[in-house]
Amino acid sequence: MPENNAQHMPGWMRMAERFGLVRGGLTVWLAGLAGLSLNLGFHALAAIALAATGFLLADTLWWKPRRDSARAAKAQKRPQGPA
């Protein structure tokens, strides 16, 4: 979440985003929806839910840490204060 939009979010949502609870909860919910849909025979919905679950897991475990480390490296290279 961009830092400039964080000030417009409620406090509980900011804390949940910081700790990844929203992303993790959505991943678990989508995986459950995929399992239930598969069990009930809604294969198209199960495929969509599994694809969304896979995307969220990949974003959480692979892309987000890389983005965060790139942001931190860029912030370290930036000069601090007057030279």
Rosetta blueprint (number, residue, H / E / L):
1 M L
2 P L
3 E H
4 N H
5 N H
6 A H
7 Q L
8 H L
9 M L
10 P L
11 G H
12 W H
13 M H
14 R H
15 M H
16 A H
17 E H
18 R H
19 F H
20 G L
21 L H
22 V H
23 R H
24 G H
25 G H
26 L H
27 T H
28 V H
29 W H
30 L H
31 A H
32 G H
33 L H
34 A H
35 G H
36 L H
37 S H
38 L H
39 N H
40 L H
41 G L
42 F L
43 H H
44 A H
45 L H
46 A H
47 A H
48 I H
49 A H
50 L H
51 A H
52 A H
53 T H
54 G H
55 F H
56 L H
57 L H
58 A H
59 D H
60 T H
61 L H
62 W H
63 W H
64 K H
65 P H
66 R H
67 R H
68 D H
69 S H
70 A H
71 R H
72 A H
73 A H
74 K H
75 A H
76 Q H
77 K H
78 R L
79 P L
80 Q L
81 G L
82 P L
83 A L
